[in-house]
Amino acid sequence: MKPSLPLFDHDGRVVSLLGNADAASIHLLIDQLLRLDTARRAPITLYVSSEGGSLMDGLKLMDIVFLLRSPVTAIGMGCIDGAGLILFATARQRWLLPSAVLSTSSLWRLPRMDAAASIGLGPRQNGNVSLVDIATDRIEVTVERRCPELSRLILQARDRPAVFAAAESLRLGLADRVLTKRVRSPRLLPSPSRTEPSQPFSYHAPL
C-alpha cells in the first residue's frame, strides 16, 4: 500500500520524522534510511515536522543523511526545530509547505546529563572538548556544504533564537522551494527562483 501523505512517491521510498523526536523514532528513521539506501541508489523523500530531539540526536541524523548515496529531499511541515532542523538542513533539497516555519528556539538546549556528560556539555574549558564545541565544528563542516545560509542560521541561534515563515525562508535561501501544489518528482522541477515575498514575516525570540 502506498503512503497516503506523500506529494510524490518513489516506489514507497518515503520516510518521516513527525512529532516528538525521541530515541526510538530517531533510531527507526536511521534504520529506514540505511535500508533504502542499501537497496538501491534512488531518491528518498523525507517528511520533517518535529520540534524535539537533542543536539546529539540531530548530529546523528546529520551524519547519516550526508553519507547516504541516495539523494534526500526533505519536506518541512508545521514547526521544524531541534534535531528536525539539523535533519532538514542536511538534505540535498529542502522544501517547505506554505504554513511551515523554521525555528531555532530549542536547538541549542543542552541534553540531559547522561552519557554526554563525560565529554562536557558547556563551552570549551581548560582545553576540554564539549558537546557544543563538537556540534559547532560538525555543523560548520557538514551543513555548510549543503546550505551555507542554514548553517549560519543554526550557529547564530546559540545567541539569538529566531523563527522564519516559509516565504521568508525561501527568500533568505533557507529553503529551495515552497510547495503550493502536488508534484510528481523533485527531479522534474527547474531550479527555484527566489523572489521577494509580498509580506515577509519573522519573529526573533527575546534573549
KAMO-V112553 format. One record per residue. N is the residue number from 1. SS is DSSP state (H for helix, E for strand, L for the rest). Layout:
# KAMO-V112553
n=[N:N]
ss=[SS:SS]
This chain:
# KAMO-V112553
n=[1:2:3:4:5:6:7:8:9:10:11:12:13:14:15:16:17:18:19:20:21:22:23:24:25:26:27:28:29:30:31:32:33:34:35:36:37:38:39:40:41:42:43:44:45:46:47:48:49:50:51:52:53:54:55:56:57:58:59:60:61:62:63:64:65:66:67:68:69:70:71:72:73:74:75:76:77:78:79:80:81:82:83:84:85:86:87:88:89:90:91:92:93:94:95:96:97:98:99:100:101:102:103:104:105:106:107:108:109:110:111:112:113:114:115:116:117:118:119:120:121:122:123:124:125:126:127:128:129:130:131:132:133:134:135:136:137:138:139:140:141:142:143:144:145:146:147:148:149:150:151:152:153:154:155:156:157:158:159:160:161:162:163:164:165:166:167:168:169:170:171:172:173:174:175:176:177:178:179:180:181:182:183:184:185:186:187:188:189:190:191:192:193:194:195:196:197:198:199:200:201:202:203:204:205:206:207]
ss=[L:L:L:L:L:L:L:L:L:L:L:L:L:E:E:E:E:E:L:L:L:L:H:H:H:H:H:H:H:H:H:H:H:H:H:H:H:H:H:L:L:L:L:E:E:E:E:E:E:L:L:L:L:L:H:H:H:H:H:H:H:H:H:H:H:H:H:L:L:L:L:E:E:E:E:E:L:L:E:E:L:L:H:H:H:H:H:H:H:H:L:L:E:E:E:E:E:L:L:L:E:E:E:L:L:L:L:L:L:L:L:L:L:L:H:H:H:H:H:L:L:L:L:L:E:L:L:E:L:L:H:H:H:H:H:H:H:H:H:H:H:H:H:H:H:H:L:H:H:H:H:H:H:H:H:H:L:L:L:L:L:E:E:E:E:H:H:H:H:H:H:L:L:L:L:L:E:E:E:L:L:L:L:L:L:H:H:H:L:L:L:L:L:L:L:L:L:L:L:L:L:E:E:E:L:L:L]
